[in-house]
């Protein structure tokens, strides 16, 4: 019975096509800070992406909702980190939630993207 189960599992796994190295259209991204305060200075907006930094075309700056990255580098795992000017991103937003989409190109010329939903609040400062 165990042999039959193992064979069935192996056949099932063999039928699943392997992920292509070029299949980077939907990557996981994480935006920080995850809550953006309109009217407050929070510094650069940082995006961590689940794509190897060496796979990203160094001639094409990634964008976040159309705003070009100010800098890019590899994190400790070798994945892409991109920093964006806060004011250029926030000017597009209103209070509530917002989907921020990172878009870039691989060294092979394949487009990649990923989206993270962040909270957006109006900030009036202390009274």
N, CA, C and O of each residue as an XYZ file, in Angstrom:
508
protein
N       0.820     -1.196      0.000
C       0.000      0.000      0.000
C       0.867      1.264      0.000
O       0.571      2.220     -0.717
N       1.948      1.267      0.813
C       2.823      2.438      0.869
C       3.499      2.695     -0.471
O       3.648      3.842     -0.891
N       3.910      1.610     -1.144
C       4.575      1.772     -2.436
C       3.625      2.396     -3.443
O       4.020      3.263     -4.222
N       2.385      1.959     -3.428
C       1.384      2.496     -4.344
C       1.156      3.985     -4.066
O       1.032      4.768     -5.007
N       1.100      4.385     -2.806
C       0.911      5.788     -2.440
C       2.097      6.632     -2.889
O       1.917      7.732     -3.411
N       3.294      6.126     -2.689
C       4.501      6.846     -3.099
C       4.554      6.995     -4.611
O       4.902      8.062     -5.116
N       4.211      5.935     -5.342
C       4.204      5.991     -6.803
C       3.152      7.002     -7.273
O       3.417      7.789     -8.182
N       1.977      6.987     -6.670
C       0.915      7.926     -7.058
C       1.349      9.359     -6.790
O       1.099     10.243     -7.609
N       1.992      9.598     -5.658
C       2.479     10.934     -5.333
C       3.550     11.372     -6.334
O       3.538     12.511     -6.800
N       4.467     10.477     -6.660
C       5.528     10.805     -7.615
C       4.949     11.145     -8.981
O       5.407     12.087     -9.627
N       3.954     10.396     -9.428
C       3.323     10.674    -10.724
C       2.584     12.004    -10.698
O       2.599     12.743    -11.682
N       1.943     12.311     -9.585
C       1.244     13.590     -9.451
C       2.227     14.744     -9.518
O       1.994     15.712    -10.242
N       3.316     14.657     -8.777
C       4.318     15.715     -8.781
C       4.981     15.859    -10.146
O       5.299     16.973    -10.562
N       5.191     14.763    -10.838
C       5.812     14.809    -12.167
C       4.921     15.520    -13.170
O       5.415     16.082    -14.148
N       3.622     15.502    -12.942
C       2.686     16.140    -13.877
C       2.625     17.652    -13.689
O       2.116     18.362    -14.555
N       3.137     18.149    -12.566
C       3.121     19.590    -12.316
C       4.324     20.203    -13.002
O       5.456     19.816    -12.708
N       4.117     21.151    -13.911
C       5.257     21.744    -14.610
C       6.120     22.549    -13.640
O       5.598     23.235    -12.762
N       7.439     22.465    -13.799
C       8.315     23.235    -12.914
C       8.167     24.723    -13.177
O       7.868     25.141    -14.295
N       8.378     25.511    -12.143
C       8.334     26.960    -12.304
C       9.517     27.388    -13.145
O      10.650     26.982    -12.887
N       9.264     28.187    -14.128
C      10.318     28.680    -15.006
C      11.095     29.778    -14.307
O      10.530     30.547    -13.529
N      12.387     29.854    -14.582
C      13.204     30.932    -14.023
C      12.734     32.274    -14.554
O      12.958     33.310    -13.927
N      12.077     32.256    -15.717
C      11.586     33.494    -16.314
C      10.187     33.859    -15.818
O       9.662     34.911    -16.182
N       9.570     32.996    -14.982
C       8.222     33.253    -14.509
C       8.287     34.167    -13.288
O       8.187     33.714    -12.148
N       8.457     35.466    -13.551
C       8.587     36.440    -12.466
C       7.491     37.490    -12.544
O       7.620     38.573    -11.974
N       6.408     37.170    -13.252
C       5.370     38.170    -13.450
C       4.678     38.555    -12.153
O       4.271     39.707    -12.004
N       4.533     37.645    -11.223
C       3.851     37.949     -9.971
C       4.732     37.639     -8.779
O       4.676     36.538     -8.232
N       5.537     38.590     -8.376
C       6.430     38.377     -7.247
C       5.793     38.913     -5.968
O       4.878     39.736     -6.022
N       6.270     38.454     -4.835
C       5.789     38.928     -3.545
C       6.596     40.160     -3.162
O       7.826     40.147     -3.209
N       5.895     41.223     -2.782
C       6.566     42.449     -2.339
C       6.001     42.866     -0.991
O       4.852     42.579     -0.658
N       6.845     43.555     -0.223
C       6.414     44.086      1.065
C       6.853     45.532      1.168
O       8.040     45.845      1.077
N       5.877     46.411      1.360
C       6.134     47.848      1.443
C       6.286     48.240      2.915
O       5.539     47.786      3.782
N       7.273     49.091      3.164
C       7.497     49.606      4.508
C       7.747     51.110      4.427
O       8.550     51.536      3.598
N       7.104     51.922      5.241
C       6.154     51.519      6.278
C       4.852     51.017      5.660
O       4.480     51.401      4.551
N       4.174     50.151      6.405
C       2.943     49.553      5.912
C       1.740     50.465      6.145
O       0.672     50.256      5.569
N       1.922     51.475      6.990
C       0.920     52.518      7.174
C       1.562     53.841      6.790
O       2.529     54.276      7.414
N       1.025     54.468      5.770
C       1.549     55.740      5.292
C       0.701     56.867      5.867
O      -0.528     56.836      5.803
N       1.380     57.861      6.428
C       0.704     58.995      7.051
C       0.829     60.218      6.150
O       1.906     60.798      6.010
N      -0.307     60.601      5.536
C      -0.307     61.783      4.687
C      -0.134     63.012      5.562
O      -0.845     63.166      6.555
N       0.784     63.877      5.219
C       1.040     65.070      6.008
C       2.153     64.893      7.020
O       2.476     65.835      7.744
N       2.751     63.709      7.092
C       3.864     63.453      8.013
C       5.077     62.999      7.213
O       4.943     62.392      6.151
N       6.248     63.297      7.729
C       7.478     62.829      7.097
C       7.873     61.508      7.725
O       8.113     61.428      8.930
N       7.939     60.470      6.902
C       8.290     59.137      7.377
C       9.602     58.653      6.772
O      10.111     57.605      7.169
N      10.152     59.388      5.830
C      11.378     58.957      5.157
C      11.071     58.207      3.881
O       9.932     58.198      3.414
N      12.084     57.581      3.319
C      11.906     56.850      2.071
C      10.957     55.670      2.257
O      10.890     55.078      3.334
N      10.230     55.336      1.204
C       9.386     54.143      1.202
C      10.245     53.000      0.670
O      10.844     53.104     -0.400
N      10.295     51.921      1.424
C      11.138     50.776      1.088
C      10.272     49.624      0.621
O       9.239     49.326      1.221
N      10.702     48.974     -0.458
C      10.003     47.788     -0.960
C      10.998     46.633     -1.000
O      12.050     46.724     -1.633
N      10.649     45.548     -0.315
C      11.415     44.301     -0.371
C      10.692     43.389     -1.353
O       9.485     43.177     -1.239
N      11.428     42.854     -2.313
C      10.820     42.017     -3.346
C      11.437     40.625     -3.346
O      12.629     40.457     -3.091
N      10.615     39.645     -3.632
C      11.031     38.252     -3.647
C      11.578     37.877     -5.031
O      11.083     36.963     -5.690
N      12.620     38.617     -5.449
C      13.309     38.334     -6.700
C      14.789     38.639     -6.468
O      15.136     39.637     -5.836
N      15.642     37.780     -6.981
C      17.074     37.973     -6.780
C      17.527     39.296     -7.399
O      17.170     39.622     -8.531
N      18.310     40.044     -6.642
C      18.815     41.332     -7.115
C      19.613     41.152     -8.403
O      19.566     42.011     -9.283
N      20.343     40.050     -8.523
C      21.152     39.798     -9.722
C      20.300     39.501    -10.948
O      20.800     39.544    -12.072
N      19.005     39.198    -10.745
C      18.091     38.948    -11.865
C      17.431     40.218    -12.378
O      16.732     40.184    -13.391
N      17.642     41.347    -11.691
C      17.005     42.612    -12.062
C      17.933     43.408    -12.966
O      19.110     43.592    -12.655
N      17.394     43.884    -14.095
C      18.175     44.675    -15.052
C      18.687     45.942    -14.375
O      17.887     46.769    -13.938
N      20.011     46.111    -14.281
C      20.547     47.294    -13.606
C      20.348     48.587    -14.400
O      20.525     49.677    -13.855
N      19.985     48.480    -15.669
C      19.778     49.659    -16.519
C      18.356     50.206    -16.447
O      18.084     51.299    -16.943
N      17.446     49.444    -15.829
C      16.039     49.853    -15.764
C      15.633     49.934    -14.296
O      15.497     48.910    -13.627
N      15.440     51.154    -13.800
C      15.029     51.325    -12.412
C      13.606     50.822    -12.218
O      12.722     51.146    -13.011
N      13.376     50.037    -11.178
C      11.994     49.642    -10.869
C      11.169     50.876    -10.515
O      11.710     51.910    -10.122
N       9.865     50.751    -10.659
C       8.961     51.838    -10.300
C       7.934     51.333     -9.290
O       7.633     50.141     -9.231
N       7.408     52.260     -8.502
C       6.334     51.977     -7.552
C       5.202     52.926     -7.903
O       5.300     54.131     -7.670
N       4.132     52.387     -8.460
C       3.013     53.207     -8.954
C       3.517     54.315     -9.870
O       3.032     55.445     -9.815
N       4.493     53.985    -10.710
C       5.012     54.926    -11.689
C       6.149     55.801    -11.196
O       6.741     56.532    -11.991
N       6.477     55.750     -9.904
C       7.562     56.552     -9.342
C       8.851     55.730     -9.401
O       8.902     54.596     -8.925
N       9.888     56.323     -9.993
C      11.150     55.615    -10.171
C      11.899     55.469     -8.852
O      11.902     56.375     -8.019
N      12.535     54.314     -8.678
C      13.314     54.049     -7.469
C      14.471     55.026     -7.356
O      15.126     55.348     -8.347
N      14.714     55.490     -6.150
C      15.839     56.372     -5.868
C      17.124     55.555     -5.732
O      18.205     56.013     -6.102
N      16.991     54.331     -5.191
C      18.133     53.430     -5.073
C      17.640     51.991     -5.012
O      16.506     51.720     -4.617
N      18.518     51.077     -5.411
C      18.231     49.647     -5.317
C      19.483     48.946     -4.814
O      20.605     49.387     -5.062
N      19.269     47.845     -4.102
C      20.389     47.056     -3.592
C      19.869     45.690     -3.172
O      18.663     45.445     -3.186
N      20.782     44.804     -2.801
C      20.408     43.465     -2.354
C      20.293     43.438     -0.838
O      21.086     44.062     -0.133
N      19.299     42.711     -0.344
C      19.199     42.507      1.103
C      20.121     41.350      1.501
O      20.880     40.851      0.670
N      20.059     40.930      2.749
C      20.938     39.869      3.240
C      20.693     38.526      2.559
O      21.562     37.655      2.578
N      19.521     38.353      1.959
C      19.203     37.109      1.244
C      19.515     37.208     -0.243
O      19.329     36.240     -0.981
N      19.990     38.377     -0.691
C      20.293     38.575     -2.105
C      19.110     39.037     -2.932
O      19.199     39.096     -4.159
N      17.995     39.367     -2.278
C      16.802     39.815     -2.994
C      16.776     41.329     -3.154
O      17.466     42.056     -2.440
N      15.977     41.786     -4.092
C      15.855     43.202     -4.412
C      15.229     44.002     -3.285
O      14.213     43.611     -2.712
N      15.856     45.134     -2.977
C      15.276     46.156     -2.112
C      15.327     47.447     -2.913
O      16.364     47.787     -3.484
N      14.210     48.167     -2.958
C      14.154     49.441     -3.681
C      13.621     50.513     -2.749
O      12.707     50.273     -1.959
N      14.206     51.706     -2.851
C      13.801     52.846     -2.021
C      13.194     53.907     -2.936
O      13.715     54.193     -4.013
N      12.068     54.490     -2.475
C      11.328     55.455     -3.279
C      11.117     56.748     -2.503
O      10.946     56.721     -1.284
N      11.128     57.893     -3.211
C      10.868     59.165     -2.553
C       9.434     59.210     -2.013
O       8.465     59.015     -2.746
N       9.338     59.466     -0.741
C       8.056     59.436     -0.033
C       7.014     60.374     -0.646
O       5.887     59.960     -0.916
N       7.386     61.620     -0.861
C       6.413     62.606     -1.346
C       5.867     62.242     -2.719
O       4.685     62.458     -2.987
N       6.709     61.691     -3.599
C       6.268     61.343     -4.953
C       5.247     60.205     -4.945
O       4.365     60.154     -5.801
N       5.368     59.299     -3.983
C       4.409     58.199     -3.878
C       3.141     58.675     -3.172
O       2.032     58.403     -3.630
N       3.309     59.389     -2.053
C       2.151     59.808     -1.257
C       1.230     60.769     -1.983
O       0.030     60.780     -1.708
N       1.745     61.573     -2.896
C       0.916     62.558     -3.590
C      -0.213     61.893     -4.377
O      -1.222     62.533     -4.675
N      -0.051     60.622     -4.712
C      -1.055     59.889     -5.478
C      -2.156     59.282     -4.604
O      -3.159     58.790     -5.121
N      -1.968     59.316     -3.274
C      -2.810     58.539     -2.373
C      -3.839     59.386     -1.630
O      -3.668     60.590     -1.444
N      -4.907     58.720     -1.214
C      -5.899     59.320     -0.330
C      -6.100     58.355      0.843
O      -5.724     57.185      0.771
N      -6.692     58.861      1.913
C      -6.898     58.037      3.104
C      -7.720     56.792      2.774
O      -8.623     56.822      1.938
N      -7.384     55.716      3.447
C      -8.035     54.420      3.239
C      -6.972     53.360      3.064
O      -6.055     53.245      3.877
N      -7.096     52.594      2.013
C      -6.056     51.637      1.656
C      -5.628     51.918      0.221
O      -6.374     52.497     -0.570
N      -4.410     51.494     -0.090
C      -3.903     51.696     -1.451
C      -3.080     50.493     -1.866
O      -2.331     49.935     -1.065
N      -3.222     50.099     -3.114
C      -2.388     49.059     -3.695
C      -1.178     49.729     -4.321
O      -1.313     50.566     -5.214
N       0.007     49.357     -3.848
C       1.242     49.879     -4.423
C       1.882     48.771     -5.231
O       2.156     47.688     -4.713
N       2.124     49.050     -6.524
C       2.651     48.035     -7.429
C       4.089     48.348     -7.822
O       4.388     49.410     -8.368
N       4.966     47.401     -7.532
C       6.355     47.459     -7.967
C       6.436     46.824     -9.345
O       5.933     45.720     -9.551
N       7.076     47.523    -10.302
C       7.234     47.012    -11.658
C       8.693     47.152    -12.044
O       9.318     48.178    -11.778
N       9.232     46.121    -12.669
C      10.617     46.155    -13.126
C      10.841     45.203    -14.280
O       9.901     44.622    -14.821
N      12.115     45.052    -14.651
C      12.491     44.199    -15.776
C      13.683     43.345    -15.347
O      14.599     43.829    -14.681
N      13.661     42.079    -15.733
C      14.778     41.195    -15.424
C      15.907     41.397    -16.423
O      15.736     42.070    -17.440
N      17.048     40.817    -16.129
C      18.190     40.870    -17.046
C      17.882     40.160    -18.358
O      18.561     40.383    -19.361
N      16.857     39.302    -18.355
C      16.428     38.600    -19.570
C      15.383     39.392    -20.348
O      14.899     38.937    -21.384
N      15.033     40.586    -19.844
C      14.048     41.418    -20.530
C      12.611     41.072    -20.220
O      11.704     41.517    -20.923
N      12.383     40.280    -19.172
C      11.030     39.878    -18.785
C      10.518     40.829    -17.709
O      11.203     41.084    -16.719
N       9.317     41.349    -17.907
C       8.717     42.246    -16.921
C       8.321     41.458    -15.679
O       7.878     40.313    -15.773
N       8.485     42.083    -14.512
C       7.994     41.494    -13.278
C       7.231     42.562    -12.509
O       7.451     43.760    -12.693
N       6.326     42.104    -11.641
C       5.570     43.045    -10.820
C       5.068     42.335     -9.577
O       4.983     41.108     -9.522
N       4.744     43.135     -8.594
C       4.162     42.629     -7.364
C       3.445     43.769     -6.675
O       3.838     44.928     -6.809
N       2.405     43.450     -5.945
C       1.574     44.471     -5.313
C       1.430     44.195     -3.822
O       1.301     43.048     -3.396
N       1.454     45.265     -3.042
C       1.184     45.179     -1.609
C       0.141     46.244     -1.290
O       0.192     47.351     -1.826
N      -0.790     45.911     -0.427
C      -1.818     46.858      0.008
C      -1.379     47.475      1.331
O      -1.052     46.770      2.286
N      -1.378     48.801      1.366
C      -0.958     49.524      2.567
C      -2.124     50.353      3.101
O      -3.077     50.650      2.381
N      -2.027     50.718      4.369
C      -2.995     51.618      4.988
C      -2.527     53.046      4.780
O      -1.330     53.327      4.828
N      -3.464     53.940      4.550
C      -3.142     55.352      4.342
C      -4.022     56.173      5.279
O      -5.246     56.039      5.273
N      -3.382     57.029      6.091
C      -4.121     57.861      7.042
C      -3.724     59.317      6.863
O      -2.572     59.628      6.561
N      -4.698     60.210      7.054
C      -4.401     61.632      7.136
C      -3.748     61.884      8.490
O      -4.174     61.326      9.502
N      -2.729     62.711      8.509
C      -2.023     63.005      9.748
C      -1.948     64.506      9.915
O      -1.391     65.199      9.062
N      -2.492     65.010     10.985
C      -2.519     66.445     11.227
C      -1.475     66.881     12.248
O      -1.333     68.075     12.509
N      -0.749     65.939     12.823
C       0.245     66.277     13.832
C      -0.394     66.434     15.201
O      -1.606     66.288     15.361
N       0.435     66.731     16.176
C      -0.070     66.917     17.548
C      -0.807     68.231     17.671
O      -0.482     69.203     16.989
N      -1.776     68.257     18.521
C      -2.533     69.491     18.781
C      -2.325     69.941     20.190
O      -2.878     70.960     20.602
